[in-house]
Amino acid sequence: MCRLSRDRLVRALAGAFCGRAASLVVQGGRSHIDGRSGTIDATTPIAPTWRLDQTGGLVLRLSGDWIAQSGEIPAFPPADLPAAAGNAAAGSLALDIAGVGRWDSGLIAFLWDVKHAAASSGLVLDTDRLPPAARTLLGLLPDTPAEPPAPPRPRFNPFARLGAFSLNAIAELGVVSLLLSAASRGAIRALAGRARMRPVDLLGNIRDAGPSALAIVSVVNFLVGAILAFVGAVQLRKFAADIYVADLVGLALVREMAAVMTAIIMAGRTGGAYAARIATMQGNEEIDALTVVGIPVADYIVLPAILALAFTMPLLYLYGCLVGIFGGFVVAIAMLTITPAGFMNETIWAVGLDQFIFGFVKSIAFAILIGVTSCRIGLKAGRSAADVGTAATHAVVTGIVGVIALDAIFAVIANMIDL
């Protein structure tokens, strides 16, 4: 049976009760209604009790102090009434509160439960013996508990979902733009000698994003170059065009694969680490502490991460190009009738400086994208341990998808400028 909480009952009935025989008092930070004198004396409270008396009619006898704050208000099981309902005179349940001392909203909540139990057993609660104040309060409550509203049925509305997605995307784009703008202003202040970030943070991020990533960048780019050379060798050997394997490997790595594969590696390795670290700081309330002290989060956390990636990604891209071309060189020399000098000369002739510049610019753009999105996902993460893992996963997925999407945009731009 639905039971009205004590605090909710006090808030709902305090306005109606004030000005009557009882009064509203405050004790221990909670509001209570004292039905006798309006005050709470220092006497030892008596535990509230009740019993059903079937002698000469069905009577519910109450005794003790019915104070909600005491936490001793007993429950009234509805199963106690049906067996005794046959002995009730005229189908009524009388009340005897002669033994009740002090009372407040706890008594009203108990009587409300009794009223519902009596109604379900076909009895009428006789409230004539109640004090006028208690009778008035009990009359203000509904006869039956309100039924909770039925949950709304989900309706398929693609336009509403598309609109909500669009609004959320626009709002998130605005937040990311503001974060990038704040980091840019911090970079300008750093160039002017008024940096708010600590150099040790920048150097630590550079070490984690650069030298620590050389091993995985080497392995991935070497294998990519070897795979490109192997696929090219299988096809070009049919046309006696073995030498053009060097063109295929060089252009593919310098123009696309080295930058994209290095960015994907950094999104999974460094971007996820940034998001997890910032989400952990969010859970430990370190971000709140920085805000309270007045330290800009964009300068202290976001700017070192972006600068570290922007500094190391172009270098890793050039290193990836070198290692990838070497992988293609190994496969070409092993499978084809190509001399080492011929492979290198063909590569230098096929890959121009403009291709390196194009890949260099792409790697910087990828670095800024990974840094900003990872930091933003970490800053909006929740405060639980599970949210740290969720933030890291979202950062990796967002970084990889963003890198591929941005690379497609660069491909369209290169086609427009005929590069």
C-alpha positions as CSV (number, residue, x, y, z in Angstrom):
1,M,0.0,0.0,0.0
2,C,1.3,3.4,-0.9
3,R,2.6,5.2,2.2
4,L,3.1,9.0,2.4
5,S,6.6,10.0,3.6
6,R,6.8,12.0,6.7
7,D,8.6,15.0,5.2
8,R,6.3,15.1,2.2
9,L,3.3,15.0,4.5
10,V,4.6,17.9,6.6
11,R,5.3,20.0,3.5
12,A,1.9,19.3,2.0
13,L,-0.1,20.0,5.2
14,A,1.9,22.6,7.1
15,G,0.1,25.5,5.4
16,A,-3.3,24.2,6.3
17,F,-2.3,23.3,9.8
18,C,-0.8,26.7,10.9
19,G,-3.2,28.9,12.8
20,R,-5.3,26.0,14.3
21,A,-5.1,24.2,17.6
22,A,-1.7,22.7,16.7
23,S,1.3,24.6,15.5
24,L,4.4,24.1,13.3
25,V,7.7,23.8,15.1
26,V,11.2,23.0,14.0
27,Q,13.4,20.4,15.7
28,G,16.7,19.2,14.5
29,G,16.4,20.8,11.1
30,R,13.0,19.1,10.3
31,S,9.5,20.5,10.5
32,H,7.0,18.8,12.9
33,I,3.5,19.5,13.9
34,D,2.8,19.3,17.6
35,G,-0.9,18.6,18.2
36,R,-1.0,19.4,21.9
37,S,0.9,22.6,22.8
38,G,2.9,23.6,19.7
39,T,6.1,22.9,21.6
40,I,8.4,19.9,22.2
41,D,9.2,19.3,25.8
42,A,12.1,17.6,27.3
43,T,10.3,14.6,28.7
44,T,11.3,11.1,27.7
45,P,9.3,10.0,24.7
46,I,7.0,7.0,24.9
47,A,7.1,4.6,22.0
48,P,4.0,4.7,19.9
49,T,1.9,1.5,19.9
50,W,-1.5,0.4,18.6
51,R,-3.9,-2.6,19.0
52,L,-7.2,-3.7,17.7
53,D,-9.9,-4.2,20.3
54,Q,-12.9,-6.2,19.3
55,T,-14.8,-6.0,22.6
56,G,-18.1,-4.1,22.0
57,G,-17.1,-3.1,18.5
58,L,-14.0,-2.7,16.5
59,V,-11.8,-0.1,18.1
60,L,-8.2,0.9,17.2
61,R,-6.5,2.1,20.4
62,L,-3.4,4.2,20.1
63,S,-0.9,5.2,22.8
64,G,2.5,6.8,23.1
65,D,4.1,9.7,21.4
66,W,3.6,9.7,17.6
67,I,6.5,11.8,16.4
68,A,7.8,11.3,12.9
69,Q,11.4,12.3,13.7
70,S,11.7,9.5,16.3
71,G,11.6,6.9,13.5
72,E,9.4,4.6,15.6
73,I,6.1,5.0,13.8
74,P,4.7,1.5,13.5
75,A,3.2,0.1,10.3
76,F,-0.4,-0.9,10.0
77,P,-0.7,-4.2,8.0
78,P,-3.9,-4.3,6.0
79,A,-4.2,-8.0,6.6
80,D,-5.2,-7.3,10.3
81,L,-8.6,-5.9,9.3
82,P,-10.5,-8.4,7.1
83,A,-10.6,-11.1,9.9
84,A,-12.0,-8.6,12.4
85,A,-14.3,-6.7,10.0
86,G,-17.3,-9.1,10.7
87,N,-17.3,-8.0,14.4
88,A,-17.4,-4.3,13.5
89,A,-20.6,-2.5,14.4
90,A,-22.3,-0.9,11.4
91,G,-19.2,-1.6,9.4
92,S,-17.1,1.1,11.1
93,L,-13.7,1.3,12.7
94,A,-13.6,3.6,15.8
95,L,-10.5,5.3,17.1
96,D,-9.3,5.7,20.7
97,I,-6.5,8.2,21.1
98,A,-6.8,8.8,24.8
99,G,-3.4,7.3,25.4
100,V,-1.7,9.4,22.7
101,G,0.8,12.0,24.1
102,R,2.6,14.2,21.6
103,W,1.9,13.8,18.0
104,D,2.8,15.3,14.6
105,S,2.6,14.3,11.0
106,G,3.6,10.7,11.9
107,L,0.2,10.2,13.4
108,I,-1.6,11.6,10.4
109,A,0.5,9.3,8.1
110,F,-0.4,6.2,10.2
111,L,-4.1,7.2,10.2
112,W,-4.1,7.6,6.5
113,D,-2.8,4.0,6.1
114,V,-5.5,2.9,8.5
115,K,-8.1,4.7,6.4
116,H,-7.0,2.9,3.2
117,A,-6.9,-0.5,5.0
118,A,-10.4,0.1,6.4
119,A,-11.8,1.1,3.0
120,S,-10.3,-2.0,1.3
121,S,-12.0,-4.2,4.0
122,G,-15.4,-2.5,3.7
123,L,-15.1,-0.4,6.9
124,V,-15.5,3.3,7.5
125,L,-13.0,5.0,9.7
126,D,-14.8,6.9,12.5
127,T,-12.8,10.1,13.1
128,D,-15.2,11.8,15.6
129,R,-12.9,11.2,18.5
130,L,-9.9,12.9,16.8
131,P,-8.9,16.4,17.7
132,P,-10.2,19.0,15.2
133,A,-6.7,19.7,13.9
134,A,-6.0,16.0,13.2
135,R,-9.4,15.5,11.7
136,T,-8.8,18.5,9.4
137,L,-5.4,17.3,8.3
138,L,-6.7,13.8,7.6
139,G,-9.6,15.2,5.6
140,L,-7.1,17.1,3.4
141,L,-5.5,13.9,2.2
142,P,-7.0,12.0,-0.7
143,D,-9.2,9.0,0.0
144,T,-7.1,6.7,-2.2
145,P,-3.4,7.1,-3.2
146,A,-2.9,8.5,-6.7
147,E,-2.0,6.0,-9.3
148,P,1.3,6.6,-10.9
149,P,1.0,7.8,-14.4
150,A,1.5,5.2,-17.1
151,P,4.9,5.6,-18.9
152,P,4.5,7.2,-22.3
153,R,4.7,4.7,-25.1
154,P,7.7,5.3,-27.3
155,R,6.7,6.6,-30.7
156,F,8.9,6.4,-33.8
157,N,9.4,10.0,-34.9
158,P,12.4,10.2,-37.3
159,F,12.1,13.9,-37.7
160,A,12.2,14.6,-34.0
161,R,15.2,12.3,-33.6
162,L,16.9,14.0,-36.5
163,G,16.2,17.4,-35.1
164,A,17.5,16.4,-31.7
165,F,20.6,14.9,-33.2
166,S,21.2,18.1,-35.3
167,L,20.7,20.4,-32.3
168,N,23.1,18.3,-30.1
169,A,25.7,18.2,-32.9
170,I,25.5,22.0,-33.4
171,A,25.8,22.6,-29.6
172,E,28.7,20.2,-29.3
173,L,30.4,21.9,-32.3
174,G,30.0,25.2,-30.5
175,V,31.5,23.9,-27.3
176,V,34.5,22.4,-29.2
177,S,35.0,25.6,-31.0
178,L,35.1,27.6,-27.8
179,L,37.5,25.1,-26.3
180,L,39.8,25.4,-29.4
181,S,39.5,29.1,-29.3
182,A,40.5,29.2,-25.6
183,A,43.5,26.9,-26.3
184,S,44.5,29.2,-29.3
185,R,44.5,32.2,-27.0
186,G,46.6,30.3,-24.5
187,A,49.1,29.5,-27.3
188,I,49.3,33.1,-28.3
189,R,50.0,34.1,-24.7
190,A,52.7,31.4,-24.5
191,L,54.4,32.8,-27.6
192,A,54.3,36.3,-26.0
193,G,56.0,34.9,-22.8
194,R,52.8,34.9,-20.7
195,A,52.1,31.2,-20.7
196,R,49.8,29.8,-18.0
197,M,50.7,26.2,-18.7
198,R,53.6,24.5,-17.0
199,P,56.6,23.5,-19.2
200,V,56.9,20.2,-17.4
201,D,53.3,19.3,-18.5
202,L,54.2,20.1,-22.1
203,L,57.4,18.1,-22.0
204,G,55.7,15.1,-20.4
205,N,53.0,15.1,-23.1
206,I,55.6,15.3,-25.8
207,R,57.5,12.3,-24.4
208,D,54.3,10.3,-24.2
209,A,53.1,11.2,-27.6
210,G,56.4,11.1,-29.4
211,P,59.3,8.8,-28.4
212,S,57.0,6.4,-26.6
213,A,55.0,5.8,-29.8
214,L,58.0,5.1,-32.1
215,A,57.8,1.4,-31.8
216,I,54.1,0.9,-32.8
217,V,54.4,3.6,-35.5
218,S,57.4,1.7,-36.9
219,V,55.7,-1.7,-37.0
220,V,52.5,-0.5,-38.5
221,N,54.0,1.7,-41.2
222,F,56.6,-0.9,-42.1
223,L,53.9,-3.5,-42.6
224,V,51.7,-1.1,-44.6
225,G,54.6,-0.3,-47.0
226,A,55.3,-4.0,-47.3
227,I,51.7,-4.8,-48.1
228,L,51.5,-2.1,-50.7
229,A,54.6,-3.3,-52.4
230,F,53.4,-6.9,-52.4
231,V,50.0,-6.1,-53.9
232,G,51.7,-3.8,-56.5
233,A,54.3,-6.4,-57.3
234,V,51.7,-9.1,-58.0
235,Q,49.8,-7.0,-60.5
236,L,52.6,-4.9,-62.1
237,R,54.8,-8.0,-62.7
238,K,52.2,-9.1,-65.2
239,F,52.9,-6.1,-67.4
240,A,56.7,-6.0,-66.9
241,A,56.3,-2.8,-64.9
242,D,58.2,-3.9,-61.8
243,I,59.9,-0.5,-61.3
244,Y,56.6,1.3,-60.8
245,V,56.2,-0.5,-57.4
246,A,58.5,2.3,-56.1
247,D,56.0,4.9,-57.4
248,L,53.0,3.1,-55.8
249,V,54.7,2.7,-52.4
250,G,56.1,6.2,-52.3
251,L,53.0,8.1,-53.4
252,A,50.6,6.0,-51.3
253,L,52.6,6.4,-48.1
254,V,53.6,10.0,-48.5
255,R,50.2,11.2,-49.7
256,E,47.8,9.2,-47.6
257,M,48.8,6.1,-45.7
258,A,51.6,7.3,-43.5
259,A,49.6,10.3,-42.2
260,V,46.3,8.4,-41.8
261,M,47.8,5.3,-40.1
262,T,49.9,7.4,-37.8
263,A,46.9,9.5,-36.9
264,I,44.8,6.4,-36.2
265,I,47.6,5.0,-34.0
266,M,47.7,8.3,-32.0
267,A,43.9,8.4,-31.7
268,G,43.9,5.0,-30.2
269,R,47.0,5.3,-28.1
270,T,47.3,9.0,-27.0
271,G,43.8,10.3,-27.6
272,G,42.3,7.5,-25.4
273,A,44.9,8.2,-22.7
274,Y,44.1,11.9,-22.7
275,A,40.3,11.2,-22.3
276,A,40.9,8.7,-19.5
277,R,43.2,11.0,-17.7
278,I,40.9,14.0,-17.8
279,A,37.9,11.8,-16.9
280,T,39.7,10.6,-13.9
281,M,40.5,14.2,-12.9
282,Q,36.8,14.9,-13.3
283,G,35.8,12.0,-11.0
284,N,38.4,13.1,-8.4
285,E,37.0,16.7,-8.6
286,E,40.4,18.0,-9.7
287,I,38.7,19.9,-12.6
288,D,36.4,21.6,-10.1
289,A,39.3,22.5,-7.9
290,L,41.1,24.2,-10.9
291,T,38.0,26.1,-11.7
292,V,37.5,27.3,-8.1
293,V,41.1,28.4,-7.8
294,G,40.8,30.3,-11.1
295,I,43.2,28.3,-13.3
296,P,42.0,28.0,-16.9
297,V,41.4,24.4,-17.8
298,A,42.1,25.1,-21.4
299,D,45.6,26.5,-20.6
300,Y,46.5,24.0,-17.9
301,I,45.2,20.7,-19.5
302,V,44.0,21.1,-23.1
303,L,46.8,23.3,-24.5
304,P,49.7,21.0,-23.5
305,A,47.9,18.0,-25.0
306,I,47.2,19.8,-28.3
307,L,50.7,21.3,-28.6
308,A,52.3,17.9,-27.9
309,L,50.4,16.2,-30.6
310,A,50.9,19.1,-33.1
311,F,54.6,18.9,-32.5
312,T,55.1,15.2,-32.6
313,M,52.6,14.1,-35.3
314,P,54.4,15.7,-38.2
315,L,57.7,14.2,-37.1
316,L,56.0,10.8,-36.7
317,Y,54.5,11.2,-40.1
318,L,57.9,11.8,-41.7
319,Y,59.3,8.9,-39.7
320,G,56.4,6.7,-40.8
321,C,57.0,7.6,-44.5
322,L,60.7,6.5,-44.1
323,V,59.9,3.3,-42.4
324,G,57.0,2.5,-44.8
325,I,59.2,3.1,-47.9
326,F,61.8,0.8,-46.4
327,G,59.2,-1.9,-46.0
328,G,58.2,-1.6,-49.6
329,F,61.9,-1.6,-50.5
330,V,62.5,-4.9,-48.7
331,V,59.6,-6.6,-50.5
332,A,60.4,-5.2,-53.9
333,I,64.0,-6.3,-53.7
334,A,63.0,-9.7,-52.5
335,M,60.2,-10.4,-55.1
336,L,61.2,-8.3,-58.2
337,T,64.1,-7.8,-60.4
338,I,64.8,-4.3,-59.1
339,T,68.1,-3.0,-57.9
340,P,68.3,-0.9,-54.6
341,A,69.6,2.1,-56.5
342,G,66.8,1.8,-59.1
343,F,64.1,1.6,-56.4
344,M,65.5,4.7,-54.6
345,N,65.9,6.8,-57.8
346,E,62.3,5.9,-58.9
347,T,61.0,6.9,-55.5
348,I,62.8,10.2,-55.4
349,W,61.6,11.0,-59.0
350,A,57.9,10.0,-58.3
351,V,57.4,11.7,-54.9
352,G,57.7,15.4,-55.1
353,L,58.2,17.9,-52.3
354,D,54.6,19.1,-52.6
355,Q,53.4,15.6,-51.6
356,F,55.4,15.8,-48.4
357,I,54.0,19.3,-47.7
358,F,50.5,18.0,-48.2
359,G,51.0,15.1,-45.9
360,F,52.7,17.4,-43.3
361,V,49.7,19.7,-43.2
362,K,47.3,16.8,-42.9
363,S,49.2,15.4,-40.0
364,I,49.0,18.8,-38.1
365,A,45.3,18.9,-38.8
366,F,44.9,15.3,-37.5
367,A,46.8,16.2,-34.4
368,I,44.6,19.2,-33.5
369,L,41.5,17.1,-34.2
370,I,42.6,14.3,-31.9
371,G,43.7,16.6,-29.1
372,V,40.6,18.7,-29.0
373,T,38.1,15.9,-29.3
374,S,39.9,13.7,-26.7
375,C,40.1,16.6,-24.2
376,R,36.4,17.5,-24.8
377,I,35.2,14.0,-24.3
378,G,37.2,13.7,-21.1
379,L,35.9,17.0,-19.7
380,K,32.2,16.0,-20.3
381,A,32.6,12.6,-18.8
382,G,30.8,11.5,-15.7
383,R,32.3,11.0,-12.2
384,S,32.2,7.2,-11.8
385,A,34.9,4.7,-12.6
386,A,32.8,3.3,-15.5
387,D,32.7,6.7,-17.1
388,V,36.5,6.7,-17.4
389,G,36.4,3.7,-19.6
390,T,33.4,5.0,-21.5
391,A,35.3,8.3,-22.2
392,A,38.4,6.5,-23.4
393,T,36.3,4.3,-25.8
394,H,34.4,7.4,-27.1
395,A,37.7,9.2,-27.6
396,V,39.2,6.4,-29.6
397,V,36.1,5.9,-31.8
398,T,35.6,9.6,-32.4
399,G,39.3,10.2,-33.2
400,I,39.4,7.4,-35.7
401,V,36.2,8.4,-37.5
402,G,37.2,12.0,-37.4
403,V,40.6,11.3,-38.9
404,I,39.0,9.3,-41.8
405,A,36.4,12.0,-42.4
406,L,39.0,14.8,-42.4
407,D,41.2,12.8,-44.7
408,A,38.3,12.6,-47.2
409,I,37.9,16.4,-47.0
410,F,41.6,16.8,-47.7
411,A,41.2,14.4,-50.7
412,V,38.5,16.6,-52.1
413,I,40.7,19.7,-51.5
414,A,43.7,18.1,-53.3
415,N,41.5,17.3,-56.2
416,M,40.2,20.9,-56.4
417,I,43.7,22.4,-56.4
418,D,45.0,19.6,-58.8
419,L,47.6,18.4,-56.4
